[in-house]
Amino acid sequence: MRVQRVRVPDADRVSYTVIDDGGLPVEAADVYLGHLTAMGRSPYTVAAYAHDLRDFFEWIGQRDADFRCLGLEELSEFFVWLQRPHPARQPGGVPAAGHAARSRQHHPRT
């Protein structure tokens, strides 16, 4: 997935969208980012949201999940995933050194 800068048709504005691995916009992200642009948010703000949404939809895709049906436990897993370095976020990626140790400190086995 990637973030793509786009020009808003019939306006002198810039927006951003999230493009999936097939080269198509991620509809839910595109709608929201378009809304932010239409509301007059700064292009820098829209770009920041686009990068966050790219990460979120990448994580969703790795789990083959529906973002509309996530619970608190799944969202917690997403935030743990975000703390990993980018190479460790890939399927089969190894968590960063010390990550497992920190997890054990917060969740000791009994």
Jmol script that loads the backbone (N, CA, C; Angstrom):
load data "model"
ATOM      1  N   MET A   1       0.842  -1.180   0.000  1.00  0.00           N
ATOM      2  CA  MET A   1       0.000   0.000   0.000  1.00  0.00           C
ATOM      3  C   MET A   1       0.884   1.239   0.000  1.00  0.00           C
ATOM      4  N   ARG A   2       0.318   2.309  -0.537  1.00  0.00           N
ATOM      5  CA  ARG A   2       1.073   3.551  -0.574  1.00  0.00           C
ATOM      6  C   ARG A   2       0.118   4.734  -0.485  1.00  0.00           C
ATOM      7  N   VAL A   3       0.671   5.874  -0.115  1.00  0.00           N
ATOM      8  CA  VAL A   3      -0.077   7.127  -0.089  1.00  0.00           C
ATOM      9  C   VAL A   3       0.198   7.851  -1.397  1.00  0.00           C
ATOM     10  N   GLN A   4      -0.871   8.355  -2.004  1.00  0.00           N
ATOM     11  CA  GLN A   4      -0.755   9.049  -3.295  1.00  0.00           C
ATOM     12  C   GLN A   4      -1.287  10.476  -3.154  1.00  0.00           C
ATOM     13  N   ARG A   5      -0.497  11.425  -3.588  1.00  0.00           N
ATOM     14  CA  ARG A   5      -0.943  12.825  -3.651  1.00  0.00           C
ATOM     15  C   ARG A   5      -1.837  12.973  -4.868  1.00  0.00           C
ATOM     16  N   VAL A   6      -2.952  13.690  -4.726  1.00  0.00           N
ATOM     17  CA  VAL A   6      -3.874  13.891  -5.850  1.00  0.00           C
ATOM     18  C   VAL A   6      -4.318  15.343  -5.898  1.00  0.00           C
ATOM     19  N   ARG A   7      -4.639  15.804  -7.093  1.00  0.00           N
ATOM     20  CA  ARG A   7      -5.236  17.133  -7.279  1.00  0.00           C
ATOM     21  C   ARG A   7      -6.742  16.964  -7.271  1.00  0.00           C
ATOM     22  N   VAL A   8      -7.410  17.843  -6.545  1.00  0.00           N
ATOM     23  CA  VAL A   8      -8.870  17.806  -6.483  1.00  0.00           C
ATOM     24  C   VAL A   8      -9.411  18.364  -7.793  1.00  0.00           C
ATOM     25  N   PRO A   9     -10.260  17.581  -8.489  1.00  0.00           N
ATOM     26  CA  PRO A   9     -10.816  18.075  -9.757  1.00  0.00           C
ATOM     27  C   PRO A   9     -11.614  19.370  -9.551  1.00  0.00           C
ATOM     28  N   ASP A  10     -11.525  20.272 -10.502  1.00  0.00           N
ATOM     29  CA  ASP A  10     -12.264  21.540 -10.490  1.00  0.00           C
ATOM     30  C   ASP A  10     -11.928  22.424  -9.288  1.00  0.00           C
ATOM     31  N   ALA A  11     -10.773  22.229  -8.711  1.00  0.00           N
ATOM     32  CA  ALA A  11     -10.359  23.078  -7.575  1.00  0.00           C
ATOM     33  C   ALA A  11      -8.840  23.172  -7.591  1.00  0.00           C
ATOM     34  N   ASP A  12      -8.348  24.178  -6.968  1.00  0.00           N
ATOM     35  CA  ASP A  12      -6.898  24.342  -6.893  1.00  0.00           C
ATOM     36  C   ASP A  12      -6.426  23.850  -5.528  1.00  0.00           C
ATOM     37  N   ARG A  13      -6.760  22.583  -5.239  1.00  0.00           N
ATOM     38  CA  ARG A  13      -6.395  21.996  -3.950  1.00  0.00           C
ATOM     39  C   ARG A  13      -5.698  20.666  -4.165  1.00  0.00           C
ATOM     40  N   VAL A  14      -4.935  20.286  -3.147  1.00  0.00           N
ATOM     41  CA  VAL A  14      -4.240  19.009  -3.137  1.00  0.00           C
ATOM     42  C   VAL A  14      -4.851  18.167  -2.036  1.00  0.00           C
ATOM     43  N   SER A  15      -4.970  16.874  -2.307  1.00  0.00           N
ATOM     44  CA  SER A  15      -5.425  15.939  -1.287  1.00  0.00           C
ATOM     45  C   SER A  15      -4.553  14.699  -1.381  1.00  0.00           C
ATOM     46  N   TYR A  16      -4.908  13.693  -0.628  1.00  0.00           N
ATOM     47  CA  TYR A  16      -4.160  12.447  -0.608  1.00  0.00           C
ATOM     48  C   TYR A  16      -5.141  11.299  -0.558  1.00  0.00           C
ATOM     49  N   THR A  17      -4.693  10.145  -1.025  1.00  0.00           N
ATOM     50  CA  THR A  17      -5.489   8.935  -0.920  1.00  0.00           C
ATOM     51  C   THR A  17      -4.555   7.779  -0.606  1.00  0.00           C
ATOM     52  N   VAL A  18      -5.140   6.655  -0.258  1.00  0.00           N
ATOM     53  CA  VAL A  18      -4.386   5.440   0.014  1.00  0.00           C
ATOM     54  C   VAL A  18      -4.656   4.478  -1.135  1.00  0.00           C
ATOM     55  N   ILE A  19      -3.582   3.980  -1.735  1.00  0.00           N
ATOM     56  CA  ILE A  19      -3.677   3.064  -2.875  1.00  0.00           C
ATOM     57  C   ILE A  19      -3.322   1.661  -2.400  1.00  0.00           C
ATOM     58  N   ASP A  20      -4.191   0.692  -2.731  1.00  0.00           N
ATOM     59  CA  ASP A  20      -3.914  -0.686  -2.318  1.00  0.00           C
ATOM     60  C   ASP A  20      -2.887  -1.343  -3.236  1.00  0.00           C
ATOM     61  N   ASP A  21      -2.533  -2.580  -2.939  1.00  0.00           N
ATOM     62  CA  ASP A  21      -1.503  -3.276  -3.710  1.00  0.00           C
ATOM     63  C   ASP A  21      -1.939  -3.572  -5.141  1.00  0.00           C
ATOM     64  N   GLY A  22      -3.239  -3.469  -5.408  1.00  0.00           N
ATOM     65  CA  GLY A  22      -3.747  -3.663  -6.763  1.00  0.00           C
ATOM     66  C   GLY A  22      -3.800  -2.369  -7.565  1.00  0.00           C
ATOM     67  N   GLY A  23      -3.374  -1.256  -6.949  1.00  0.00           N
ATOM     68  CA  GLY A  23      -3.353   0.022  -7.646  1.00  0.00           C
ATOM     69  C   GLY A  23      -4.640   0.816  -7.547  1.00  0.00           C
ATOM     70  N   LEU A  24      -5.573   0.377  -6.703  1.00  0.00           N
ATOM     71  CA  LEU A  24      -6.854   1.061  -6.561  1.00  0.00           C
ATOM     72  C   LEU A  24      -6.938   1.788  -5.223  1.00  0.00           C
ATOM     73  N   PRO A  25      -7.690   2.899  -5.189  1.00  0.00           N
ATOM     74  CA  PRO A  25      -7.864   3.598  -3.911  1.00  0.00           C
ATOM     75  C   PRO A  25      -8.627   2.722  -2.915  1.00  0.00           C
ATOM     76  N   VAL A  26      -8.236   2.822  -1.649  1.00  0.00           N
ATOM     77  CA  VAL A  26      -8.974   2.164  -0.571  1.00  0.00           C
ATOM     78  C   VAL A  26     -10.179   3.058  -0.306  1.00  0.00           C
ATOM     79  N   GLU A  27     -11.366   2.558  -0.615  1.00  0.00           N
ATOM     80  CA  GLU A  27     -12.564   3.399  -0.638  1.00  0.00           C
ATOM     81  C   GLU A  27     -12.826   4.128   0.681  1.00  0.00           C
ATOM     82  N   ALA A  28     -12.807   3.420   1.797  1.00  0.00           N
ATOM     83  CA  ALA A  28     -13.118   4.054   3.080  1.00  0.00           C
ATOM     84  C   ALA A  28     -12.120   5.171   3.396  1.00  0.00           C
ATOM     85  N   ALA A  29     -10.852   4.933   3.136  1.00  0.00           N
ATOM     86  CA  ALA A  29      -9.830   5.949   3.374  1.00  0.00           C
ATOM     87  C   ALA A  29     -10.025   7.123   2.422  1.00  0.00           C
ATOM     88  N   ASP A  30     -10.319   6.829   1.165  1.00  0.00           N
ATOM     89  CA  ASP A  30     -10.497   7.862   0.152  1.00  0.00           C
ATOM     90  C   ASP A  30     -11.654   8.791   0.510  1.00  0.00           C
ATOM     91  N   VAL A  31     -12.759   8.211   0.964  1.00  0.00           N
ATOM     92  CA  VAL A  31     -13.929   9.010   1.340  1.00  0.00           C
ATOM     93  C   VAL A  31     -13.577   9.937   2.506  1.00  0.00           C
ATOM     94  N   TYR A  32     -12.920   9.392   3.526  1.00  0.00           N
ATOM     95  CA  TYR A  32     -12.587  10.194   4.702  1.00  0.00           C
ATOM     96  C   TYR A  32     -11.580  11.298   4.362  1.00  0.00           C
ATOM     97  N   LEU A  33     -10.559  10.957   3.610  1.00  0.00           N
ATOM     98  CA  LEU A  33      -9.551  11.960   3.241  1.00  0.00           C
ATOM     99  C   LEU A  33     -10.159  13.047   2.349  1.00  0.00           C
ATOM    100  N   GLY A  34     -11.080  12.647   1.473  1.00  0.00           N
ATOM    101  CA  GLY A  34     -11.796  13.630   0.652  1.00  0.00           C
ATOM    102  C   GLY A  34     -12.635  14.566   1.507  1.00  0.00           C
ATOM    103  N   HIS A  35     -13.241  14.008   2.543  1.00  0.00           N
ATOM    104  CA  HIS A  35     -14.030  14.820   3.474  1.00  0.00           C
ATOM    105  C   HIS A  35     -13.140  15.847   4.182  1.00  0.00           C
ATOM    106  N   LEU A  36     -11.975  15.406   4.655  1.00  0.00           N
ATOM    107  CA  LEU A  36     -11.055  16.336   5.320  1.00  0.00           C
ATOM    108  C   LEU A  36     -10.644  17.461   4.379  1.00  0.00           C
ATOM    109  N   THR A  37     -10.372  17.117   3.130  1.00  0.00           N
ATOM    110  CA  THR A  37      -9.983  18.121   2.136  1.00  0.00           C
ATOM    111  C   THR A  37     -11.125  19.094   1.883  1.00  0.00           C
ATOM    112  N   ALA A  38     -12.339  18.566   1.724  1.00  0.00           N
ATOM    113  CA  ALA A  38     -13.505  19.421   1.478  1.00  0.00           C
ATOM    114  C   ALA A  38     -13.780  20.352   2.658  1.00  0.00           C
ATOM    115  N   MET A  39     -13.427  19.930   3.859  1.00  0.00           N
ATOM    116  CA  MET A  39     -13.624  20.751   5.058  1.00  0.00           C
ATOM    117  C   MET A  39     -12.531  21.813   5.194  1.00  0.00           C
ATOM    118  N   GLY A  40     -11.573  21.805   4.278  1.00  0.00           N
ATOM    119  CA  GLY A  40     -10.535  22.829   4.277  1.00  0.00           C
ATOM    120  C   GLY A  40      -9.342  22.532   5.176  1.00  0.00           C
ATOM    121  N   ARG A  41      -9.168  21.265   5.553  1.00  0.00           N
ATOM    122  CA  ARG A  41      -8.017  20.913   6.386  1.00  0.00           C
ATOM    123  C   ARG A  41      -6.733  21.103   5.591  1.00  0.00           C
ATOM    124  N   SER A  42      -5.676  21.386   6.298  1.00  0.00           N
ATOM    125  CA  SER A  42      -4.371  21.585   5.676  1.00  0.00           C
ATOM    126  C   SER A  42      -3.945  20.328   4.923  1.00  0.00           C
ATOM    127  N   PRO A  43      -3.304  20.491   3.762  1.00  0.00           N
ATOM    128  CA  PRO A  43      -2.789  19.309   3.050  1.00  0.00           C
ATOM    129  C   PRO A  43      -1.830  18.488   3.913  1.00  0.00           C
ATOM    130  N   TYR A  44      -1.104  19.137   4.815  1.00  0.00           N
ATOM    131  CA  TYR A  44      -0.195  18.413   5.708  1.00  0.00           C
ATOM    132  C   TYR A  44      -0.982  17.525   6.679  1.00  0.00           C
ATOM    133  N   THR A  45      -2.101  18.025   7.156  1.00  0.00           N
ATOM    134  CA  THR A  45      -2.972  17.242   8.039  1.00  0.00           C
ATOM    135  C   THR A  45      -3.544  16.051   7.289  1.00  0.00           C
ATOM    136  N   VAL A  46      -4.029  16.290   6.079  1.00  0.00           N
ATOM    137  CA  VAL A  46      -4.601  15.213   5.267  1.00  0.00           C
ATOM    138  C   VAL A  46      -3.533  14.171   4.954  1.00  0.00           C
ATOM    139  N   ALA A  47      -2.328  14.609   4.652  1.00  0.00           N
ATOM    140  CA  ALA A  47      -1.231  13.675   4.372  1.00  0.00           C
ATOM    141  C   ALA A  47      -0.923  12.824   5.599  1.00  0.00           C
ATOM    142  N   ALA A  48      -0.907  13.443   6.773  1.00  0.00           N
ATOM    143  CA  ALA A  48      -0.631  12.693   8.004  1.00  0.00           C
ATOM    144  C   ALA A  48      -1.703  11.630   8.240  1.00  0.00           C
ATOM    145  N   TYR A  49      -2.972  12.002   8.058  1.00  0.00           N
ATOM    146  CA  TYR A  49      -4.053  11.024   8.199  1.00  0.00           C
ATOM    147  C   TYR A  49      -3.916   9.917   7.154  1.00  0.00           C
ATOM    148  N   ALA A  50      -3.522  10.268   5.943  1.00  0.00           N
ATOM    149  CA  ALA A  50      -3.377   9.269   4.882  1.00  0.00           C
ATOM    150  C   ALA A  50      -2.322   8.230   5.256  1.00  0.00           C
ATOM    151  N   HIS A  51      -1.209   8.665   5.815  1.00  0.00           N
ATOM    152  CA  HIS A  51      -0.165   7.718   6.213  1.00  0.00           C
ATOM    153  C   HIS A  51      -0.644   6.825   7.366  1.00  0.00           C
ATOM    154  N   ASP A  52      -1.382   7.397   8.297  1.00  0.00           N
ATOM    155  CA  ASP A  52      -1.934   6.587   9.394  1.00  0.00           C
ATOM    156  C   ASP A  52      -2.945   5.570   8.867  1.00  0.00           C
ATOM    157  N   LEU A  53      -3.793   6.004   7.946  1.00  0.00           N
ATOM    158  CA  LEU A  53      -4.782   5.084   7.370  1.00  0.00           C
ATOM    159  C   LEU A  53      -4.115   4.002   6.536  1.00  0.00           C
ATOM    160  N   ARG A  54      -3.040   4.354   5.835  1.00  0.00           N
ATOM    161  CA  ARG A  54      -2.288   3.338   5.095  1.00  0.00           C
ATOM    162  C   ARG A  54      -1.795   2.251   6.044  1.00  0.00           C
ATOM    163  N   ASP A  55      -1.221   2.659   7.170  1.00  0.00           N
ATOM    164  CA  ASP A  55      -0.750   1.685   8.157  1.00  0.00           C
ATOM    165  C   ASP A  55      -1.905   0.823   8.657  1.00  0.00           C
ATOM    166  N   PHE A  56      -3.028   1.458   8.968  1.00  0.00           N
ATOM    167  CA  PHE A  56      -4.178   0.730   9.491  1.00  0.00           C
ATOM    168  C   PHE A  56      -4.701  -0.293   8.476  1.00  0.00           C
ATOM    169  N   PHE A  57      -4.872   0.130   7.234  1.00  0.00           N
ATOM    170  CA  PHE A  57      -5.399  -0.796   6.228  1.00  0.00           C
ATOM    171  C   PHE A  57      -4.382  -1.864   5.840  1.00  0.00           C
ATOM    172  N   GLU A  58      -3.108  -1.563   5.958  1.00  0.00           N
ATOM    173  CA  GLU A  58      -2.084  -2.592   5.743  1.00  0.00           C
ATOM    174  C   GLU A  58      -2.214  -3.668   6.824  1.00  0.00           C
ATOM    175  N   TRP A  59      -2.369  -3.240   8.069  1.00  0.00           N
ATOM    176  CA  TRP A  59      -2.534  -4.171   9.184  1.00  0.00           C
ATOM    177  C   TRP A  59      -3.808  -4.995   9.012  1.00  0.00           C
ATOM    178  N   ILE A  60      -4.903  -4.330   8.628  1.00  0.00           N
ATOM    179  CA  ILE A  60      -6.177  -5.023   8.386  1.00  0.00           C
ATOM    180  C   ILE A  60      -5.995  -6.085   7.303  1.00  0.00           C
ATOM    181  N   GLY A  61      -5.290  -5.726   6.240  1.00  0.00           N
ATOM    182  CA  GLY A  61      -5.072  -6.660   5.137  1.00  0.00           C
ATOM    183  C   GLY A  61      -4.257  -7.871   5.543  1.00  0.00           C
ATOM    184  N   GLN A  62      -3.303  -7.682   6.438  1.00  0.00           N
ATOM    185  CA  GLN A  62      -2.494  -8.811   6.906  1.00  0.00           C
ATOM    186  C   GLN A  62      -3.339  -9.795   7.711  1.00  0.00           C
ATOM    187  N   ARG A  63      -4.411  -9.322   8.290  1.00  0.00           N
ATOM    188  CA  ARG A  63      -5.279 -10.179   9.095  1.00  0.00           C
ATOM    189  C   ARG A  63      -6.520 -10.627   8.343  1.00  0.00           C
ATOM    190  N   ASP A  64      -6.693 -10.137   7.123  1.00  0.00           N
ATOM    191  CA  ASP A  64      -7.881 -10.429   6.329  1.00  0.00           C
ATOM    192  C   ASP A  64      -9.136 -10.162   7.157  1.00  0.00           C
ATOM    193  N   ALA A  65      -9.153  -8.984   7.781  1.00  0.00           N
ATOM    194  CA  ALA A  65     -10.240  -8.604   8.679  1.00  0.00           C
ATOM    195  C   ALA A  65     -11.066  -7.478   8.058  1.00  0.00           C
ATOM    196  N   ASP A  66     -12.226  -7.237   8.638  1.00  0.00           N
ATOM    197  CA  ASP A  66     -13.103  -6.150   8.232  1.00  0.00           C
ATOM    198  C   ASP A  66     -12.993  -5.054   9.289  1.00  0.00           C
ATOM    199  N   PHE A  67     -12.562  -3.872   8.892  1.00  0.00           N
ATOM    200  CA  PHE A  67     -12.336  -2.801   9.863  1.00  0.00           C
ATOM    201  C   PHE A  67     -13.617  -2.403  10.590  1.00  0.00           C
ATOM    202  N   ARG A  68     -14.772  -2.687  10.001  1.00  0.00           N
ATOM    203  CA  ARG A  68     -16.040  -2.314  10.623  1.00  0.00           C
ATOM    204  C   ARG A  68     -16.432  -3.236  11.772  1.00  0.00           C
ATOM    205  N   CYS A  69     -15.682  -4.338  11.935  1.00  0.00           N
ATOM    206  CA  CYS A  69     -16.045  -5.330  12.943  1.00  0.00           C
ATOM    207  C   CYS A  69     -14.946  -5.537  13.984  1.00  0.00           C
ATOM    208  N   LEU A  70     -14.076  -4.572  14.162  1.00  0.00           N
ATOM    209  CA  LEU A  70     -12.976  -4.730  15.113  1.00  0.00           C
ATOM    210  C   LEU A  70     -13.440  -4.463  16.537  1.00  0.00           C
ATOM    211  N   GLY A  71     -12.879  -5.237  17.452  1.00  0.00           N
ATOM    212  CA  GLY A  71     -13.126  -5.014  18.861  1.00  0.00           C
ATOM    213  C   GLY A  71     -11.925  -4.386  19.522  1.00  0.00           C
ATOM    214  N   LEU A  72     -12.041  -4.146  20.798  1.00  0.00           N
ATOM    215  CA  LEU A  72     -10.978  -3.500  21.557  1.00  0.00           C
ATOM    216  C   LEU A  72      -9.698  -4.327  21.553  1.00  0.00           C
ATOM    217  N   GLU A  73      -9.818  -5.634  21.641  1.00  0.00           N
ATOM    218  CA  GLU A  73      -8.633  -6.497  21.645  1.00  0.00           C
ATOM    219  C   GLU A  73      -7.862  -6.380  20.337  1.00  0.00           C
ATOM    220  N   GLU A  74      -8.583  -6.384  19.217  1.00  0.00           N
ATOM    221  CA  GLU A  74      -7.916  -6.253  17.915  1.00  0.00           C
ATOM    222  C   GLU A  74      -7.253  -4.885  17.772  1.00  0.00           C
ATOM    223  N   LEU A  75      -7.925  -3.842  18.219  1.00  0.00           N
ATOM    224  CA  LEU A  75      -7.321  -2.507  18.133  1.00  0.00           C
ATOM    225  C   LEU A  75      -6.077  -2.406  18.999  1.00  0.00           C
ATOM    226  N   SER A  76      -6.084  -3.082  20.135  1.00  0.00           N
ATOM    227  CA  SER A  76      -4.886  -3.118  20.978  1.00  0.00           C
ATOM    228  C   SER A  76      -3.737  -3.779  20.233  1.00  0.00           C
ATOM    229  N   GLU A  77      -4.034  -4.852  19.498  1.00  0.00           N
ATOM    230  CA  GLU A  77      -3.006  -5.531  18.703  1.00  0.00           C
ATOM    231  C   GLU A  77      -2.454  -4.602  17.626  1.00  0.00           C
ATOM    232  N   PHE A  78      -3.316  -3.770  17.052  1.00  0.00           N
ATOM    233  CA  PHE A  78      -2.866  -2.808  16.044  1.00  0.00           C
ATOM    234  C   PHE A  78      -1.855  -1.824  16.641  1.00  0.00           C
ATOM    235  N   PHE A  79      -2.134  -1.327  17.833  1.00  0.00           N
ATOM    236  CA  PHE A  79      -1.223  -0.364  18.457  1.00  0.00           C
ATOM    237  C   PHE A  79       0.113  -1.001  18.822  1.00  0.00           C
ATOM    238  N   VAL A  80       0.101  -2.271  19.190  1.00  0.00           N
ATOM    239  CA  VAL A  80       1.362  -2.986  19.428  1.00  0.00           C
ATOM    240  C   VAL A  80       2.120  -3.114  18.115  1.00  0.00           C
ATOM    241  N   TRP A  81       1.420  -3.464  17.057  1.00  0.00           N
ATOM    242  CA  TRP A  81       2.020  -3.608  15.721  1.00  0.00           C
ATOM    243  C   TRP A  81       2.656  -2.291  15.280  1.00  0.00           C
ATOM    244  N   LEU A  82       1.995  -1.159  15.558  1.00  0.00           N
ATOM    245  CA  LEU A  82       2.525   0.151  15.166  1.00  0.00           C
ATOM    246  C   LEU A  82       3.853   0.470  15.847  1.00  0.00           C
ATOM    247  N   GLN A  83       4.078  -0.074  17.019  1.00  0.00           N
ATOM    248  CA  GLN A  83       5.303   0.212  17.751  1.00  0.00           C
ATOM    249  C   GLN A  83       6.509  -0.521  17.177  1.00  0.00           C
ATOM    250  N   ARG A  84       6.266  -1.496  16.339  1.00  0.00           N
ATOM    251  CA  ARG A  84       7.367  -2.241  15.728  1.00  0.00           C
ATOM    252  C   ARG A  84       8.023  -1.422  14.628  1.00  0.00           C
ATOM    253  N   PRO A  85       9.322  -1.659  14.381  1.00  0.00           N
ATOM    254  CA  PRO A  85       9.950  -1.033  13.211  1.00  0.00           C
ATOM    255  C   PRO A  85       9.310  -1.583  11.936  1.00  0.00           C
ATOM    256  N   HIS A  86       9.358  -0.831  10.867  1.00  0.00           N
ATOM    257  CA  HIS A  86       8.679  -1.222   9.624  1.00  0.00           C
ATOM    258  C   HIS A  86       9.009  -2.636   9.146  1.00  0.00           C
ATOM    259  N   PRO A  87      10.275  -3.091   9.160  1.00  0.00           N
ATOM    260  CA  PRO A  87      10.537  -4.464   8.692  1.00  0.00           C
ATOM    261  C   PRO A  87       9.823  -5.525   9.530  1.00  0.00           C
ATOM    262  N   ALA A  88       9.630  -5.262  10.811  1.00  0.00           N
ATOM    263  CA  ALA A  88       8.968  -6.235  11.690  1.00  0.00           C
ATOM    264  C   ALA A  88       7.454  -6.204  11.536  1.00  0.00           C
ATOM    265  N   ARG A  89       6.932  -5.244  10.784  1.00  0.00           N
ATOM    266  CA  ARG A  89       5.482  -5.174  10.548  1.00  0.00           C
ATOM    267  C   ARG A  89       5.047  -6.076   9.397  1.00  0.00           C
ATOM    268  N   GLN A  90       5.992  -6.524   8.600  1.00  0.00           N
ATOM    269  CA  GLN A  90       5.660  -7.368   7.455  1.00  0.00           C
ATOM    270  C   GLN A  90       5.266  -8.759   7.932  1.00  0.00           C
ATOM    271  N   PRO A  91       4.411  -9.451   7.181  1.00  0.00           N
ATOM    272  CA  PRO A  91       4.057 -10.817   7.580  1.00  0.00           C
ATOM    273  C   PRO A  91       5.324 -11.651   7.761  1.00  0.00           C
ATOM    274  N   GLY A  92       5.413 -12.324   8.882  1.00  0.00           N
ATOM    275  CA  GLY A  92       6.588 -13.130   9.183  1.00  0.00           C
ATOM    276  C   GLY A  92       7.736 -12.323   9.754  1.00  0.00           C
ATOM    277  N   GLY A  93       7.536 -11.003   9.890  1.00  0.00           N
ATOM    278  CA  GLY A  93       8.579 -10.145  10.453  1.00  0.00           C
ATOM    279  C   GLY A  93       8.829 -10.489  11.907  1.00  0.00           C
ATOM    280  N   VAL A  94      10.051 -10.292  12.331  1.00  0.00           N
ATOM    281  CA  VAL A  94      10.437 -10.598  13.703  1.00  0.00           C
ATOM    282  C   VAL A  94      10.316  -9.324  14.524  1.00  0.00           C
ATOM    283  N   PRO A  95       9.641  -9.373  15.690  1.00  0.00           N
ATOM    284  CA  PRO A  95       9.566  -8.175  16.523  1.00  0.00           C
ATOM    285  C   PRO A  95      10.961  -7.666  16.880  1.00  0.00           C
ATOM    286  N   ALA A  96      11.053  -6.390  17.103  1.00  0.00           N
ATOM    287  CA  ALA A  96      12.330  -5.769  17.447  1.00  0.00           C
ATOM    288  C   ALA A  96      12.881  -6.358  18.730  1.00  0.00           C
ATOM    289  N   ALA A  97      14.212  -6.386  18.838  1.00  0.00           N
ATOM    290  CA  ALA A  97      14.852  -6.869  20.061  1.00  0.00           C
ATOM    291  C   ALA A  97      14.340  -6.059  21.236  1.00  0.00           C
ATOM    292  N   GLY A  98      14.033  -6.735  22.306  1.00  0.00           N
ATOM    293  CA  GLY A  98      13.532  -6.066  23.490  1.00  0.00           C
ATOM    294  C   GLY A  98      12.022  -5.983  23.534  1.00  0.00           C
ATOM    295  N   HIS A  99      11.349  -6.123  22.373  1.00  0.00           N
ATOM    296  CA  HIS A  99       9.897  -6.051  22.350  1.00  0.00           C
ATOM    297  C   HIS A  99       9.287  -7.185  23.163  1.00  0.00           C
ATOM    298  N   ALA A 100       9.793  -8.389  22.966  1.00  0.00           N
ATOM    299  CA  ALA A 100       9.255  -9.532  23.710  1.00  0.00           C
ATOM    300  C   ALA A 100       9.537  -9.376  25.199  1.00  0.00           C
ATOM    301  N   ALA A 101      10.712  -8.836  25.534  1.00  0.00           N
ATOM    302  CA  ALA A 101      11.047  -8.639  26.946  1.00  0.00           C
ATOM    303  C   ALA A 101      10.104  -7.621  27.580  1.00  0.00           C
ATOM    304  N   ARG A 102       9.813  -6.538  26.867  1.00  0.00           N
ATOM    305  CA  ARG A 102       8.878  -5.550  27.403  1.00  0.00           C
ATOM    306  C   ARG A 102       7.507  -6.157  27.576  1.00  0.00           C
ATOM    307  N   SER A 103       7.076  -6.991  26.627  1.00  0.00           N
ATOM    308  CA  SER A 103       5.773  -7.623  26.735  1.00  0.00           C
ATOM    309  C   SER A 103       5.709  -8.525  27.965  1.00  0.00           C
ATOM    310  N   ARG A 104       6.791  -9.255  28.236  1.00  0.00           N
ATOM    311  CA  ARG A 104       6.804 -10.132  29.400  1.00  0.00           C
ATOM    312  C   ARG A 104       6.775  -9.323  30.691  1.00  0.00           C
ATOM    313  N   GLN A 105       7.403  -8.151  30.669  1.00  0.00           N
ATOM    314  CA  GLN A 105       7.392  -7.327  31.872  1.00  0.00           C
ATOM    315  C   GLN A 105       5.971  -6.853  32.192  1.00  0.00           C
ATOM    316  N   HIS A 106       5.194  -6.528  31.163  1.00  0.00           N
ATOM    317  CA  HIS A 106       3.843  -6.050  31.374  1.00  0.00           C
ATOM    318  C   HIS A 106       2.845  -7.183  31.543  1.00  0.00           C
ATOM    319  N   HIS A 107       3.168  -8.345  31.010  1.00  0.00           N
ATOM    320  CA  HIS A 107       2.258  -9.483  31.066  1.00  0.00           C
ATOM    321  C   HIS A 107       3.049 -10.729  31.489  1.00  0.00           C
ATOM    322  N   PRO A 108       3.473 -10.795  32.749  1.00  0.00           N
ATOM    323  CA  PRO A 108       4.269 -11.958  33.163  1.00  0.00           C
ATOM    324  C   PRO A 108       3.442 -13.242  33.104  1.00  0.00           C
ATOM    325  N   ARG A 109       4.126 -14.295  32.754  1.00  0.00           N
ATOM    326  CA  ARG A 109       3.454 -15.599  32.719  1.00  0.00           C
ATOM    327  C   ARG A 109       3.340 -16.123  34.135  1.00  0.00           C
ATOM    328  N   THR A 110       2.225 -16.726  34.416  1.00  0.00           N
ATOM    329  CA  THR A 110       2.036 -17.289  35.748  1.00  0.00           C
ATOM    330  C   THR A 110       1.778 -18.767  35.657  1.00  0.00           C
TER     331      THR A 110
END
end "model"
wireframe off; spacefill off
backbone 0.3
color backbone group
